[in-house]
């Protein structure tokens, strides 16, 4: 392994206890700025809970989360976003009655103070950035249709675009390829790889072909604990991982946690 | 409707509205004036229910606050307070001196400011307390309904200070002008009409602004908005506050037209009726709120004078029909196939009253 630069996010011994059920036990995780991390694990391993904990939707029972050298463990959700962490949810969370472009503009608002919203003018820089992202996610020709009318894959890309539009330093993408065919999955992988450098990205997924296309550093979560870490090849070769995860994935098609 | 037809239709409506005093008879004019006053309130419901997804079953409270704020002044006009004069109903109730909180209302400008500020500020403060705790949807609707019940009960129980069940009635002048003449009625009508037009264009602008987009975003996915780093609460509070202020203005203008404000106009049933006007007219289209208010109220006037006991059933049936078959209201029929209309249909088919998540 290379020398690791100062991490952007550090989870230190995070435990989440839902009335006796330990969703996460003593999880420690460091993420590098601008880098990719892939989180895999069988259903119920705690992957989504881990995301929920980072963005403040679930509060850890013990342990702490440090982002850019500051503890964010108990900050309100919108404050965590403002510090630079944004998440894409598992089910597409686009805003259905807004147009594709409006979705990106809502996400990309720089000044989030409500009293600055009483204007019909959008700052040119925000419009330009939204146009840029629109091209990046490949939805130029869908600009003015409402998000509810997008195909499933397009909704996923739009939501990735929205998360990117917040200009967060850390993006959490929870199953970005859920419900996608092979072509769309490969396209999503290319999209995510194009984000690296500008953003650190944590991707949760089940689909091994997608994980191989991303070819990043993998963390395997099992029963709320970190089971293994390494490159895709190393994880492939790990007998323990194969036993709990890959083996099972071949028996049964992955259902989504 | 095509682009041009739309403007011709709008121009015709404004022209008719402005010239109505010369076209229709005084009785019809008085009805039209009242219903236009109510449509100001209805536009506020369109803002909160349609655009923000907040269903309030207590708009009568804010309507009443506006109506009573003006009526209190009207009851004091012409009285010599220094002399110990009091409104008639207080004398009958055996009140010995005018209660302190009535005094400032002797000033017409204070009263007019209260018409807007009291319901607006109360609505904003009340909704802030509720939304900040992330209470919404059906629970919010129930709380507002309880508020309407409490408000009308309070008004009735405090006979000596509020005129009780009969409310405040029998006014004669404002700014020293006799408001009971046919001539004055025309001016009151025009003032109402101006307010309707001004509020219409104000809300059009508001809904086209970034605020309007944020409000619809909050309606579509409050959590998504929160996890994009926005605080959804202020957007909803502002919408509810504006709706409260509009209800207050509507209430004051209605009081001028009708010559009375009473608990019967502000309680639970009238508050639900207000929602029905907007449901029938179209809750996502501004002119639909006005059209629905006029239509339902003229129908009520006709039906309840012919078959007084039938109206409430008619109202219920109307609501069920509107929600089941015309989710985008009458106005929705004029933009078939529009994206908004299709989505509203879809959303409404899933959660009938769309009281949000």
HADDOCK unambig.tbl for C-alpha pairs under 7 A between the chains (distance, minus, plus):
assign (segid A and resid 77 and name CA) (segid B and resid 226 and name CA) 6.95 0.50 0.50
assign (segid A and resid 77 and name CA) (segid B and resid 227 and name CA) 6.54 0.50 0.50
assign (segid A and resid 78 and name CA) (segid B and resid 226 and name CA) 5.64 0.50 0.50
assign (segid A and resid 78 and name CA) (segid B and resid 227 and name CA) 5.98 0.50 0.50
assign (segid A and resid 78 and name CA) (segid B and resid 229 and name CA) 4.16 0.50 0.50
assign (segid A and resid 78 and name CA) (segid B and resid 230 and name CA) 5.89 0.50 0.50
assign (segid A and resid 78 and name CA) (segid B and resid 231 and name CA) 6.45 0.50 0.50
assign (segid A and resid 79 and name CA) (segid B and resid 229 and name CA) 6.63 0.50 0.50
assign (segid A and resid 81 and name CA) (segid B and resid 227 and name CA) 6.44 0.50 0.50
assign (segid A and resid 81 and name CA) (segid B and resid 228 and name CA) 6.40 0.50 0.50
assign (segid A and resid 81 and name CA) (segid B and resid 229 and name CA) 4.83 0.50 0.50
assign (segid A and resid 82 and name CA) (segid B and resid 229 and name CA) 5.54 0.50 0.50
assign (segid A and resid 86 and name CA) (segid B and resid 227 and name CA) 6.78 0.50 0.50
assign (segid A and resid 86 and name CA) (segid B and resid 228 and name CA) 6.67 0.50 0.50
assign (segid A and resid 93 and name CA) (segid B and resid 224 and name CA) 6.12 0.50 0.50
assign (segid A and resid 95 and name CA) (segid B and resid 217 and name CA) 5.96 0.50 0.50
assign (segid A and resid 95 and name CA) (segid B and resid 220 and name CA) 5.33 0.50 0.50
assign (segid A and resid 95 and name CA) (segid B and resid 221 and name CA) 6.06 0.50 0.50
assign (segid A and resid 96 and name CA) (segid B and resid 220 and name CA) 6.29 0.50 0.50
assign (segid A and resid 97 and name CA) (segid B and resid 220 and name CA) 6.88 0.50 0.50
assign (segid A and resid 97 and name CA) (segid B and resid 340 and name CA) 6.42 0.50 0.50
assign (segid A and resid 97 and name CA) (segid B and resid 343 and name CA) 6.60 0.50 0.50
assign (segid A and resid 106 and name CA) (segid B and resid 214 and name CA) 6.80 0.50 0.50
assign (segid A and resid 107 and name CA) (segid B and resid 228 and name CA) 5.80 0.50 0.50
assign (segid A and resid 112 and name CA) (segid B and resid 230 and name CA) 6.01 0.50 0.50
assign (segid A and resid 114 and name CA) (segid B and resid 234 and name CA) 6.52 0.50 0.50
assign (segid A and resid 114 and name CA) (segid B and resid 235 and name CA) 6.71 0.50 0.50
assign (segid A and resid 117 and name CA) (segid B and resid 210 and name CA) 5.14 0.50 0.50
assign (segid A and resid 117 and name CA) (segid B and resid 211 and name CA) 4.79 0.50 0.50
assign (segid A and resid 118 and name CA) (segid B and resid 209 and name CA) 6.06 0.50 0.50
assign (segid A and resid 118 and name CA) (segid B and resid 210 and name CA) 6.26 0.50 0.50
assign (segid A and resid 118 and name CA) (segid B and resid 211 and name CA) 5.51 0.50 0.50
assign (segid A and resid 119 and name CA) (segid B and resid 209 and name CA) 5.20 0.50 0.50
assign (segid A and resid 119 and name CA) (segid B and resid 210 and name CA) 5.95 0.50 0.50
assign (segid A and resid 120 and name CA) (segid B and resid 208 and name CA) 6.52 0.50 0.50
assign (segid A and resid 120 and name CA) (segid B and resid 209 and name CA) 4.14 0.50 0.50
assign (segid A and resid 120 and name CA) (segid B and resid 210 and name CA) 5.74 0.50 0.50
assign (segid A and resid 146 and name CA) (segid B and resid 339 and name CA) 6.75 0.50 0.50
assign (segid A and resid 166 and name CA) (segid B and resid 228 and name CA) 6.85 0.50 0.50
